[in-house]
């Protein structure tokens, strides 16, 4: 039998907004959103889910980060067409001149909460 995990309740989550990068999303109130930094030609927003886990990262730039060589499937993110790496929790969407890559890093035990975060994304431009 298939075990269904209950959906993540995001009603008490905080909202992060970055007008300069054109994105808003909700996140667990026990997590920290770190200041955006430059990395490998991208602007990166890191979300720290705590010391036992690796940070989630949102890469913002002219192309996708890590999605170029993997099979993908079509999804919708923030009402926009997007991609999801087949069999993985790596997502991407292009809105106007910007591409956004949503990477959970190695925190696979938080995949349900990471997917819930991606489901709350709103693009501001």
Backbone bond lengths (Angstrom), bond angles and torsions (degrees), N, CA, C in turn:
res aa  C-N    CA-C-N  psi(-1)  N-CA   C-N-CA  omega(-1)  CA-C   N-CA-C  phi
1 X - - - 1.462 - - 1.526 111.46 -
2 X 1.319 115.97 148.18 1.458 122.49 178.19 1.520 108.96 -87.27
3 X 1.322 115.78 128.28 1.463 120.80 178.78 1.519 107.80 -94.63
4 X 1.310 117.14 121.22 1.459 122.61 178.19 1.520 108.89 -92.06
5 X 1.334 116.30 127.03 1.454 118.87 173.88 1.521 107.96 -85.68
6 X 1.321 116.83 140.55 1.466 118.34 179.96 1.527 110.15 -65.09
7 X 1.321 116.89 149.90 1.468 118.89 178.59 1.527 110.50 -62.97
8 X 1.327 114.26 151.33 1.462 120.83 179.45 1.526 108.81 -73.82
9 X 1.315 116.46 129.21 1.464 121.73 177.61 1.528 109.03 -81.81
10 X 1.318 117.23 112.18 1.462 122.28 -177.89 1.534 112.85 -102.86
11 X 1.326 117.56 8.26 1.469 119.43 -174.15 1.527 113.18 -62.62
12 X 1.318 119.22 -29.38 1.466 121.59 -179.78 1.527 112.27 -97.58
13 X 1.304 117.74 5.76 1.461 120.58 -177.91 1.528 111.13 -72.09
14 X 1.336 115.32 152.55 1.463 122.49 176.59 1.523 109.44 -82.64
15 X 1.336 115.22 161.94 1.469 120.96 178.11 1.523 108.93 -111.68
16 X 1.318 115.13 130.97 1.469 122.49 173.66 1.521 107.02 -108.28
17 X 1.327 116.90 133.06 1.459 121.71 177.60 1.516 108.96 -131.09
18 X 1.336 115.73 132.98 1.458 120.99 174.55 1.526 106.99 -132.56
19 X 1.334 115.72 94.51 1.466 120.96 -176.87 1.522 111.52 -63.15
20 X 1.324 117.04 -35.14 1.467 120.61 -179.30 1.537 111.10 -62.54
21 X 1.323 116.88 -38.09 1.470 121.15 179.11 1.526 112.31 -93.42
22 X 1.323 117.60 -4.20 1.461 121.66 174.25 1.514 114.83 72.11
23 X 1.333 117.76 36.05 1.462 119.87 -176.59 1.523 111.38 -143.94
24 X 1.329 114.73 147.45 1.459 122.34 170.80 1.525 106.78 -139.67
25 X 1.329 115.88 148.64 1.463 120.20 176.94 1.524 108.49 -158.24
26 X 1.323 114.87 164.16 1.453 120.78 176.85 1.530 108.62 -102.23
27 X 1.347 115.78 150.90 1.459 120.32 -179.97 1.525 110.17 -146.84
28 X 1.305 115.60 154.34 1.457 123.65 179.82 1.539 109.12 -55.46
29 X 1.328 118.39 132.33 1.461 120.24 -176.43 1.524 114.45 -66.15
30 X 1.335 118.89 -12.69 1.465 120.67 176.72 1.530 111.49 -86.63
31 X 1.319 117.64 -5.64 1.463 122.43 179.70 1.528 109.51 -93.25
32 X 1.342 115.65 166.26 1.466 121.53 175.80 1.524 108.60 -122.11
33 X 1.333 116.31 134.83 1.461 120.85 171.30 1.525 106.16 -96.40
34 X 1.328 115.37 120.75 1.458 121.13 -176.77 1.531 110.43 -86.91
35 X 1.323 118.20 156.13 1.469 119.99 178.46 1.530 110.92 -58.76
36 X 1.325 115.83 142.16 1.463 121.19 179.23 1.522 110.06 -62.49
37 X 1.350 115.37 140.15 1.468 121.78 179.88 1.520 109.66 -134.68
38 X 1.318 115.98 159.18 1.463 122.13 175.42 1.526 109.18 -84.60
39 X 1.356 116.19 137.04 1.458 121.38 179.05 1.522 109.07 -156.22
40 X 1.311 116.96 122.29 1.466 122.58 175.38 1.534 112.85 53.27
41 X 1.344 117.50 37.79 1.459 121.17 179.35 1.518 114.72 82.06
42 X 1.319 117.91 5.33 1.465 123.09 178.71 1.523 109.12 -117.07
43 X 1.325 116.16 159.41 1.454 121.23 165.07 1.514 105.21 -96.96
44 X 1.332 117.25 129.46 1.458 121.43 -172.33 1.527 110.21 -120.40
45 X 1.322 114.80 127.97 1.458 122.34 171.62 1.529 105.42 -101.04
46 X 1.323 117.39 119.29 1.464 121.57 178.11 1.521 109.51 -102.19
47 X 1.328 115.57 137.39 1.457 122.33 176.46 1.527 106.48 -114.84
48 X 1.322 116.50 119.34 1.460 122.44 -176.44 1.528 109.50 -96.39
49 X 1.355 117.67 108.45 1.464 119.64 179.99 1.531 113.87 -85.76
50 X 1.318 117.65 7.58 1.466 120.62 177.89 1.517 112.24 122.66
51 X 1.323 115.90 167.51 1.465 121.22 -171.37 1.521 113.91 -66.80
52 X 1.309 119.88 -21.68 1.463 121.78 -179.09 1.526 112.30 -82.80
53 X 1.336 117.59 -3.68 1.459 121.24 -172.50 1.522 111.67 -129.47
54 X 1.333 115.08 159.08 1.460 121.29 171.62 1.523 108.14 -81.20
55 X 1.327 116.43 152.83 1.463 120.93 177.97 1.522 110.95 -68.33
56 X 1.330 115.30 145.17 1.458 121.43 164.84 1.520 105.66 -79.81
57 X 1.337 117.28 152.52 1.457 119.77 177.11 1.522 110.41 -136.63
58 X 1.321 114.83 142.65 1.459 122.22 172.59 1.524 106.09 -116.30
59 X 1.330 115.68 115.10 1.462 122.16 -179.78 1.525 108.27 -95.18
60 X 1.313 116.77 128.91 1.464 122.16 179.44 1.521 107.37 -120.86
61 X 1.339 116.14 124.75 1.461 119.27 -178.97 1.511 112.39 -171.79
62 X 1.330 115.01 -158.13 1.466 121.73 -177.45 1.521 113.32 -83.64
63 X 1.307 118.30 -8.84 1.460 123.04 -179.77 1.514 109.07 -157.07
64 X 1.320 115.26 179.98 1.462 119.86 -179.54 1.519 111.34 -80.75
65 X 1.319 115.89 152.76 1.453 122.76 175.87 1.531 107.82 -104.32
66 X 1.330 116.85 110.80 1.460 120.95 175.11 1.508 116.65 80.16
67 X 1.312 119.20 6.72 1.467 121.36 179.86 1.527 112.75 -104.52
68 X 1.321 117.96 -2.76 1.455 120.86 -172.88 1.509 115.67 -71.11
69 X 1.330 118.22 -28.79 1.456 119.71 -172.63 1.523 113.66 -116.02
70 X 1.318 117.92 14.98 1.463 120.31 -179.11 1.523 110.04 -118.09
71 X 1.340 117.14 149.48 1.467 119.11 175.27 1.527 110.34 -64.86
72 X 1.320 116.43 142.19 1.465 120.77 -178.15 1.520 110.40 -129.19
73 X 1.328 114.09 163.58 1.462 121.97 173.45 1.524 107.42 -126.26
74 X 1.305 116.67 153.05 1.463 121.59 -178.77 1.529 110.55 -77.11
75 X 1.327 115.65 136.99 1.464 123.15 175.08 1.521 107.78 -140.76
76 X 1.315 116.25 174.65 1.456 121.95 174.01 1.524 107.90 -116.71
77 X 1.322 116.01 130.96 1.469 122.05 178.15 1.520 107.56 -128.00
78 X 1.302 116.44 121.30 1.457 120.55 179.08 1.518 112.82 57.51
79 X 1.333 117.34 33.01 1.456 122.28 -179.80 1.517 113.98 78.58
80 X 1.327 116.99 4.19 1.462 121.65 -178.94 1.525 109.93 -113.04
81 X 1.353 117.07 151.51 1.462 118.77 175.45 1.525 110.35 -62.27
82 X 1.313 115.85 138.19 1.453 120.35 -179.82 1.513 111.14 -144.14
83 X 1.325 115.17 -174.78 1.458 123.09 -178.93 1.515 109.24 -130.81
84 X 1.320 114.59 153.46 1.459 121.39 171.74 1.515 106.61 -134.78
85 X 1.327 116.68 131.17 1.458 120.16 176.46 1.520 108.32 -61.42
86 X 1.315 117.08 129.84 1.456 121.83 -177.46 1.525 109.77 -56.92
87 X 1.328 116.26 124.29 1.450 121.87 177.76 1.514 115.24 73.68
88 X 1.312 117.78 13.97 1.470 120.40 -178.32 1.524 110.14 -138.81
89 X 1.310 115.62 166.69 1.466 121.80 178.83 1.525 111.01 -99.20
90 X 1.321 117.75 39.81 1.468 123.15 178.05 1.526 106.72 -106.87
91 X 1.335 116.69 120.73 1.459 122.38 -174.52 1.523 111.15 -119.66
92 X 1.330 116.54 157.93 1.452 121.12 174.64 1.509 111.36 -150.23
93 X 1.325 115.96 150.25 1.465 122.45 175.03 1.521 107.48 -149.67
94 X 1.329 116.09 144.15 1.452 121.30 174.80 1.516 107.95 -114.67
95 X 1.325 114.90 127.09 1.460 121.85 -179.57 1.518 106.70 -130.90
96 X 1.336 116.11 113.06 1.458 119.73 -176.76 1.521 109.81 60.93
97 X 1.323 117.08 -133.35 1.469 119.53 -177.39 1.535 113.97 -81.79
98 X 1.321 117.46 -4.84 1.468 120.50 -174.40 1.527 112.20 -106.93
99 X 1.322 113.92 142.77 1.462 120.87 169.52 1.521 108.19 -111.77
100 X 1.318 115.51 141.19 1.453 122.63 -179.34 1.526 108.20 -120.09
101 X 1.331 117.08 128.29 1.452 121.83 174.94 1.525 107.49 -117.72
102 X 1.324 116.33 127.38 1.461 123.18 -177.92 1.527 107.78 -106.92
103 X 1.338 116.51 111.95 1.460 122.42 -172.04 1.530 110.63 -120.37
104 X 1.348 117.97 119.56 1.464 119.66 178.99 1.524 113.54 -79.48
105 X 1.325 117.00 -2.54 1.460 119.02 -176.77 1.515 109.85 63.64
106 X 1.313 116.81 -138.98 1.463 121.39 -178.32 1.522 113.12 -100.64
107 X 1.314 117.95 14.43 1.467 121.85 -178.68 1.524 110.36 -87.86
108 X 1.328 115.86 62.41 1.462 120.65 -174.18 1.524 112.99 -69.18
109 X 1.323 118.54 -24.51 1.463 119.56 178.41 1.529 111.62 -70.69
110 X 1.327 116.49 -13.53 1.466 120.96 177.17 1.532 111.72 -102.75
111 X 1.323 117.34 18.66 1.467 121.03 -175.96 1.522 112.23 -55.87
112 X 1.331 118.15 -39.23 1.460 120.04 -179.60 1.526 111.28 -65.45
113 X 1.327 117.11 -40.95 1.469 119.58 179.08 1.535 111.03 -72.18
114 X 1.338 117.02 -35.33 1.458 119.76 176.64 1.529 109.94 -63.79
115 X 1.333 117.60 -45.16 1.468 120.94 177.89 1.520 110.89 -61.99
116 X 1.341 116.84 -36.94 1.470 120.13 177.01 1.525 110.18 -64.17
117 X 1.343 117.19 -41.10 1.467 120.54 176.69 1.525 109.83 -58.90
118 X 1.330 116.98 -49.01 1.476 120.40 -179.70 1.528 110.54 -60.20
119 X 1.322 117.50 -35.65 1.474 120.25 -178.95 1.524 112.33 -68.24
120 X 1.336 118.42 -16.43 1.465 121.24 -179.34 1.538 112.95 -95.57
121 X 1.315 117.05 -1.54 1.472 121.10 -175.58 1.523 111.33 -61.73
122 X 1.322 114.56 137.30 1.456 122.64 171.73 1.530 106.59 -127.24
123 X 1.340 116.27 132.44 1.453 120.65 176.03 1.519 108.11 -95.28
124 X 1.312 116.75 132.00 1.458 121.78 -170.32 1.519 114.16 -92.46
125 X 1.320 118.06 -12.92 1.476 119.23 -177.67 1.504 111.21 -108.39
